[in-house]
């Protein structure tokens, strides 16, 4: 009888502990009045500060969307720049609430790192950049090359796999920070710069002679990039994940930053009514107000608007939607229904 009673007490305590933990981050963020978002130390198009420390980029706008869902104000974000070796410890220690820092979703990170990925905001792949003077037009011609890369990332393993699979040799030249990698490449301390292809296009813009550098056509890996949260915090995970899905759903339904108020007032589409909080209690289920998506759209617009504004064809990066198009346009971006 005593054993049964003790078991029941322990079970109740564990349940209460889990329930308490599930709301901890959202409660902390609300009490603090700002969202702490871990970002890169400067990657054009994704998370990059100007001289006045105003941050812009796809990863930055995602954090603004989360802040808007919580506070109704996308400016209530503190951006914490982190290098690749710092980012996971900063998240796990509570220094940041969410990591939105061009981070690849892998099995080991998802199962043994104490972290959970909330979605894929950008489908990417690792590539190579070389000087035109090297006379190389394919990664398969890089046998014997010296390759600059960043430590603490997935690039080193991908690099080793690619060269081994193609019976090529190479020498790795690794640095902790992006700017160190770029400087070494620019100074000729290595023949090749490798990272996610989107990152190569961004770093290329920082070189003094942009036209003299080319990104090779090969993509050697799958790099699904997305926001990361701590494990065992279900409510927070759901809020971050459904912020991402809301951005996709808004684009799919044609709801934009400019027309969201009109859509709320006049649309007869029940999906739009649920998305914008006119029907149902979907926001309350996440711990925010039912008009959470209206607040997101006012702050950032939908996913397509965020993409086009930061990395799209009209920007310096000039990246096509490609696999990052919505599913109905032949891409991989797909959101479960809000219902």
FENMOSUL-V507815 format. One line per field, one symbol per residue. ss: DSSP state (a for helix, b for strand, c for the rest). psi: psi as a letter, one per 40 degrees, with the letter a starting at -180 (. if undefined). burial: 1 if it has 9 or more other C-alpha atoms within 8 Angstrom, else 0. Layout:
# FENMOSUL-V507815
ss = ???
psi = ???
burial = ???
This chain:
# FENMOSUL-V507815
ss = caaaaaaaaaaaaaaaaaaaaacaaaaaaaaaccbbbbbcccbcccbbbcccccbbcaaaaaaaaaaaaaacccccbbbbbcccccaaaaaacccccbbccccbccaaaaacccbbbccccbbbcbbbbbbaaaccccaaacccbbbbbbccccaaaaaaaaaaaccccbbbbbbccaaaaaaaaacccccbbbbbaaaaaaaacccccaaabbbcccccccbbbccbbbcccaaaaaaaaaaaaaaaaaaacccccccaaaaaaacccaaaaaaccccccccaaacccccaaaaaaaaaccaaaaaaaacccccccccccaaacbaaacccbcccccc
psi = ddddddddddddddddddddddedddddddddeihhhhiieghhedhhiadefhhiidddddddddddddeeheeghhhhhiidddddddddeedidihggfhhhidddddeefihheahehhaihaihiidedfheideeeheihhhihieiedddddddddddefiiihhhiididddddddddeeeidihhaiddddddddeeidgdeeihhidhheihghhiiiiiifgddddddddeddddddddddefhiddeddddddehehddddddeediifdddeeeaiefddddddddeaaddddddddeadeiddfhidbeeiideeeaehhhiih.
burial = 000000000000000001001111110011000111111110111111100000111111111111111111110110111111101001110001111111111000111001111101101111111111000101100110111111100011010001110001110011111101110110000111111110111111000001001111000100111111110011111111101111111110001110010011001000111111110001110111111111111111111111111111101011100011111000111000000
